[in-house]
Amino acid sequence: MRLHVVVRGRVQGVGFRWFVREAARRRNLAGWVRNLQDGGVEIAAEGPDREIGAFRSDIERGPEGASVAMVDEVGGAEAGELHRPFSIIR
């Protein structure tokens, strides 16, 4: 299963990308996370349905200090090929 989302809220400057990377690696997911210029965070991940579902719950919760207001589905095809280990794109 593939997940491609943009997360909005207070998600930059609070360790959100690091949190996402670690959550994805614990679940052995392929993909990446990056900050967007508009203040959002874009995430593309791929793995077993069960792990992606749990990962999405992690994203919706976020790290301490973050405040997730919205998780918008972008779609899957736009993300391109995803690799392991899950990485932060700068």
C-alpha positions as CSV (number, residue, x, y, z in Angstrom):
1,M,0.0,0.0,0.0
2,R,1.2,3.5,-0.7
3,L,0.5,6.7,1.2
4,H,1.2,10.2,-0.2
5,V,0.1,13.0,2.1
6,V,0.7,16.6,3.0
7,V,0.5,17.4,6.7
8,R,-0.6,20.8,7.9
9,G,-0.5,22.6,11.2
10,R,2.5,23.3,13.5
11,V,4.7,20.7,11.8
12,Q,7.9,22.6,11.0
13,G,10.5,23.4,13.6
14,V,9.2,20.8,16.1
15,G,11.1,17.6,15.0
16,F,8.3,16.4,12.8
17,R,10.4,15.1,9.9
18,W,12.7,13.2,12.4
19,F,9.6,11.8,14.1
20,V,8.2,10.6,10.8
21,R,11.5,9.1,9.6
22,E,11.8,7.1,12.9
23,A,8.2,5.9,12.8
24,A,8.6,4.7,9.2
25,R,11.9,3.0,9.9
26,R,10.4,1.1,12.9
27,R,7.7,-0.2,10.5
28,N,10.3,-0.9,7.7
29,L,8.5,1.4,5.2
30,A,10.1,2.8,2.1
31,G,9.8,6.5,1.3
32,W,10.6,10.0,2.3
33,V,9.5,13.1,4.2
34,R,10.3,16.8,3.3
35,N,9.3,20.3,4.4
36,L,7.3,22.4,2.0
37,Q,7.8,26.1,1.5
38,D,4.2,26.8,2.5
39,G,4.8,25.3,6.0
40,G,3.4,21.9,5.4
41,V,5.3,18.6,5.4
42,E,5.0,16.1,2.5
43,I,5.3,12.4,3.1
44,A,5.4,9.4,0.7
45,A,5.5,5.9,2.2
46,E,5.0,2.4,1.0
47,G,4.6,-0.9,2.8
48,P,2.1,-3.5,4.1
49,D,-1.5,-2.2,4.6
50,R,-1.3,-2.8,8.3
51,E,1.9,-0.9,8.8
52,I,0.8,2.0,6.6
53,G,-2.4,2.3,8.7
54,A,-0.5,2.4,11.9
55,F,2.0,4.8,10.4
56,R,-0.8,7.2,9.4
57,S,-2.0,7.1,13.0
58,D,1.6,8.1,14.1
59,I,1.5,11.0,11.6
60,E,-1.9,12.2,12.9
61,R,-0.5,12.2,16.4
62,G,2.9,13.7,15.6
63,P,5.7,14.4,18.1
64,E,5.3,16.4,21.3
65,G,5.3,20.1,20.4
66,A,3.6,19.5,17.0
67,S,0.0,20.2,16.3
68,V,-1.4,18.3,13.3
69,A,-4.4,20.2,11.9
70,M,-4.9,18.3,8.7
71,V,-3.6,15.3,6.7
72,D,-4.4,15.8,3.0
73,E,-4.2,12.8,0.6
74,V,-2.1,13.7,-2.4
75,G,-2.3,10.3,-4.2
76,G,0.3,7.7,-4.9
77,A,1.6,7.9,-8.4
78,E,3.1,11.4,-8.0
79,A,5.5,10.2,-5.4
80,G,7.6,8.2,-7.9
81,E,9.7,5.2,-6.9
82,L,10.3,4.8,-3.1
83,H,13.4,3.5,-1.5
84,R,14.6,2.1,1.8
85,P,15.7,3.3,4.2
86,F,13.0,5.9,4.7
87,S,14.8,9.3,4.4
88,I,14.4,13.0,5.1
89,I,14.7,15.1,1.9
90,R,16.1,18.5,2.5
